[in-house]
């Protein structure tokens, strides 16, 4: 089927994330179970590449920008060239077993093994199907961030897997391609009140390359019972606010920040789901439909006040999300990106200052809705290295009661103390009074 061939304008929210390239994800699928006859059920067509390619081709008709390339408009502005050149699809085999990867953290090695090398870099979508020695499969994906955020990524995965599973994709919900819904106002106007809650990245000279402190990553799992206790201690806060508060408090204490210094936690707010805009942004908007908010407080307070109060700071920032805040955020990034283009300065680099923490949450997102006809994945995880000061929250498995997997990347000198504090608080949650 023919798809539109055009240059697709991208919004300031897309451009703000364009330099993040292709965030890599990996989906781990268990081998097919043995039947009573001893044969593996469906082994002959388990993750059949031809079936997957056919399903992807169908999905890309609706998601046609993903089959294009990152390009440049006549005025020098980044755009998506919708040219139907297609996605990169790689098939590989590994002598590893899935059980060898249980404790593997995001790393360059994990990405090298299971996510294809993307050449040219203008490719928007790349996938790799790796057949493991144990009979399982690892599916690696990489979407260019200028084209999608996490919600759009998972929407495509739902659609692709539905076509593979059902053939006709009868339940597929089509994406919305109207990126001009997120165009900056003319002239751009940033409301003064918005600046207290919008995350404002620092600008650094494009010629500077100051090395950051060595970082390390740790993975922590919060059980469903611990999560229930944590939410109760936080006054009935959402899972995101409760877990975010716990991580922020432990990080502040582990970093031993000066008592009066301002500590900040920043996080993404999905402007589709909160009905923040007037009119609302469609649920199936394809593109970056998120803005970054932040909460702040003196390091002394964040480290010592009751968790309920820390969670309340995060919730208060989320409650500020409305149409004016969203429009101000779009205008702010429009102006910031113009400054970056004109002055030779760029947005802050890979590692955040010790006073900063970024929490990226996929809680509530359909990350496990990727059943290609052979069951849901055992686990979904980032594959590439995590930047210093970043925390990623996901469900630890496809079951509703699987708990929360917390991936933390901190300065190596502070990680041991963070782990001690975090694990002690988790242990205390199991003994918290009802």
N, C-alpha and C positions, 0 to 999 in steps of 0.2 A: 504494500500500500504506500502511495506517495505521502510524504510528510512535508511540512513547510520548509522552504529553503530561504533563509534570511539571516541577517545579523540580529541577534536578540539582545536588546538593551538590558543591562543588569543594574540593580539598585545600589545605593551607597552601602547597604547592609551586606550585599554580595561582595562588593569591592573591598570592604574592610577585612574580609576573610580570604581574599583571593591569594595573598602571599603565603597562606598556610598549605598550599599544594593539595596533595591527595592523602587525607587521613586514612590509614589502613585498618581494616577490621578482619578478624578471622572467625569463622563459624566451624565448630567441631561437631561432626556427625558420627554417631556410633555405628559399628558394623550392623548389617541386617541380622536379626535373630535367627537361630536355627529352627527349622520346622521339625515335626515329629519324625520325618523320614531322614533327618540328618542334613538335609540340604538347606542352604541359606535362602530364606524367603526373598525372592526378587533379586538374587545375586546377579543374574544375567544382565539386568538393566540398571543396577544400582548406580545412580548418578551418571547415567548414560550421557556423554557429552553432546551427542546429536540432539537428544531430547531437550537438554538444557539450552543449547543454541537456538533451537526452534522456538522455545518458550521466550527466550530473551528477545528474539527478533519481534515477536508479537508485542511484548511489553514496551519495546522501544518505539513502536508506532505512536503510543500515547505519550511516552516520555522522550520525544524526539530530540530535545536539546542534549540529552546524555549521549546521543550518537554523533554529536557534532564535535567541534574543537574550540578551545579557547583562542580567541582572535583579537584583533585590534580594529576599531572603527576608523573612519577617515580622519576624525579629530584626535586620534591617538588614545582614545578611551578604550579600556578593555570591554569586550563583548563576547557573546557565544555565537560562533558561526554554525548555524544549523545547516549542515551540508551532507548529512547521512553517511559520513565516512565510517561510522560504526564504532563499536566498543572493542577493546582488546580482550581476547579470550584465550587462556593458556591452560593446557592439561599437563600435569606432572605426576611423577611417582616418587615415593620416599620409602626408605628402609626403616624409618621411625614408626613407632606405635603411638596411638593416642595417649596411652598411659605414660609415655615418656614426657608428655607435654603438660601434665597436670599442674606442676608448680612453675611452669615457665612464665616469666613476666614479660610484658612488652619490651622489645629490644630490637636492635638492628638485625640480629640473627633471625628472630621470629619473622620479621618482615621479609628478609631475604629468602627464607624457606618457602613461604606460603603466599606472598603477594607478588605479582609480576613486576618486573622492572618496566617502568613506563617510558617509552621512547616513541615518538617525541613527547615532551612534557605537556603539549597542548591537548593530548587525549583526555577526555573527561571521565570515562568509565573504563576500569580494567578489572578483570576477575581471573582467578586461577583456581582450578579444581585439582587437588592433590590427593591421589589414592595412597593410603597408608598401608604398611605391611600387615597390620592387624585386620584389614578389611574396612576400616573406617575411612572417612573423607574429611579433609580440611578445605573449606571454601574461603578463599581470601578475596577481599574486595577493596577497591580504592576509587572513591569519587572525588573529583576536583571540588574544593570547597567553594569556588566561585559559583558553582552550579546548584549545590544543595547544602542544606544543613542536615542534622541527624534525622529529624522527622521526615524530610523528603527522601533521604537515603532509605529509611526503613519502609516508607510507602512504596518505593520502587521494588524493594526486596519482597514485600507482600505480593505485589503484582506479578513479578517474575515467577515466584514460587507457585502462585495460583494458576498461571498458565501451564506450568510444568505438571502440576498435580491434577488439574481438572480439564486441561485442554482448551476449553473455550473461555476461561477466565470470567465466568458469568457474574461473579461477585465483585469484579474489579471496580474501584472508584477512580474516575479519571482525574488527573492533576489539573490545577489551574496555572496557566502560564502568564498571567497578567502582572508582570513585574513592575509595571508603571504604577501599580497601587502603592508602591513604596518609593515614589519619586519625592525628592526634596521639594519643599515649598519655595516659591519665588516671591520675594527674596527669602532665603533661609532664616529662621528665627529659633533661637534656643532659649526657652523660658528659663529665667534665673533659678526657679525652684527645682528644675530638672537636674541642675548640676550637683545637687547634694546627694543624688541617688544614682546618677549615671556613672558608670565606670569610665574614667578618662585615662587612656594609656599615655605614657610619657613618650616624648619625641627624642630621638637621639641622632647624632650626626651619622650620616651614611658611611662616613669614613672611619668611625670609631668601632673598635672590636674588643671591648673590655671583657676579659674572661670572667665567667661567673664561678661561684664556689662549686666544688664537686658535689654532685647529687646522686641519690640512690632511690630506688623504688621499693615499696613494700605493699603486700596485698593482705587485707584483713577482711574476714567474713563476719557479719553481724547476723546471728540466727534470728528466726522469726520471733521467738520468745523474747530475745534481747531487744529487738526492734519495738515490740509492743510495750515493753517496760520503758524504753527510752522515750517513746512518744507520750506515754503517760506522765513521766517525770517532766516532760516539756509542756505540760498543760494541754495535751491533746493536739500538739502540732503535727503537721504533715511529716511523712517519712523524710522528705528532703530537708525541711527546716530542722528536724531533730538530729539527723545524722550530720548535717552541715554544721550545726552548733557544736556537736561533740568533737568533730575534726578540728574546727576553728579554735576551740578552747585548748585542745591538746597541743596544737601546733604553736599557739601563742606561748604556752608555758614551756614547751620544749625548746623554743628558739631563745628563751630568756631575754625577751625584748625589754628595753628600758620602760619603766612603769608608765611614763606619761606619753610615750610615742603613740601615734595613731596607727592602729592595726586595721586592715581592711580585708574583707572577704568579698569576692566578686563572683557572679554567677549569671547564667543565661536565662532569660525569660522568653518563653514562646508566645509571641503575640497573636498566634492563631487561637490557642487553647483558652486564653483568658478573656477572649472577646473584648480586648482592650481598645480596638480601633472602631471608629464610626465612619462608614459601615464596617462590620467585622471583616477581617482577613479570612478568606475561605480556609476551611480545615485542610483541604488538599492543595494548598498553595505550594507550587514547586519552586524552591529557591531558599534563600536564607530569611527566615521569618522570626529571627531572634534578636533581642538587644541585650546588652550586658549591664546589669545593675550591681550595686555594691552596698554593703552595710559596713559601718565603721564604729570604732570605740577605742578608748585608751587601753593599751595592752594590759594594764593592771586589772581593769574591769573585765575584759574578755577572759582572762586567765582564772579569775576568782569568783565571779558572780554566778548565781545559780544557772544551770543550763536552760531553764525555762526563759530566763531573761535574755540569754544569748540567742536562743531560737526566736524570741520576740523581735530582736533587732533585724534578723533576716526576714521574718514575716512582714515587718513594717515596711521594709524596702520593696518587697513583692506587692504589698497593698497599694503602693504608689502608682502602679502600672495603669495608665489610662491613655486616652487618645493624645492628649497634649504631650505626655512624656514620650510616647512612641514617635510622634512627629518631631519633637525636639531632638530625639536620638538620631533620627534619619538626617535632620538638618546638621546636627553636630558632626556626624561622620562625613557628610558631604563637604563641609568646610574643612575638616581635618585632612581629608584625602586631597583636597585642593592644595592645602598648605604643603603636604608631603610632596606633591608633584612639582610645585613651583619652587620650593626652597632646597630640595635635595635632602631633607630630613626624612626619617622613616619612623614608623611606630616601634615601640619598645621591643627588644629582642626576645630570645627564647626563654631566659630564666628571669623570674620575678624577684623583686627585692624581698628580704626576709620579713618585712612588715605586711607583705601581700600574700593572699591565698586565692586561688581560683578553683571553684568547685563546679565541675561539669556533671550534670545529672541526666541519666537516661532512665531514671525511675518513672514508671508510668508509660514509657514508650514501648511499642510492639517489637522489641529487638529479637524476640524468639519466634515471631510469626514468619518463619522462613521454612515452611514444610514443602519441599519440592516433590512430595509423594512418597517419601521414605522416613517420615517422622521429623520432629523438631530437633534443632541442634542441642547437644549436651551443654554447650557453653558458647557465649559470644564475648569476644574480648578485643581490645585494641591490640595492634600488632607492633607499631612503631614505638620508638623511645618516647617517654613522657617527659615533658619539660618541667624544670624545677619550679616548685610552688603550685603544681597542678594536682587536683584530686578528681578522680572519676568514680561515679557511683552507678552501679548497675545491679539488677537482680542477679543472684548467683546461679540461677538455673531456670529452666522453663516453667517449673511449678509455681503456683501462686504463693506458696508458703516457703519459697526457697531462701528467703533472707536477702541481705544486701552485701554485695562485694565492693569493697572500698580499695581503690588503687591510689596510693599516696606517693608522690615524688617530692622529697625534701632534700635539704642540704645534708650531705652524708654525716656531718658532725652532729646533727640534731636528730637523726632518725632513731637511734637507739632509745633516747629519752622519750620521743614521741611514741614509740612502740610500747614502752613500759607504761606510760600514762594511759594510752588508749586501751590496752589489754586489761589494765587494772580497773578502769571504769566499766568495761564490758563485763568483766567478772562480777563487779558490784551490781550490775543491772539484774543478774539472775537471782540476786537475793533481795532485790528491792521489794518493799511492802506493796501489796495491792491497794 
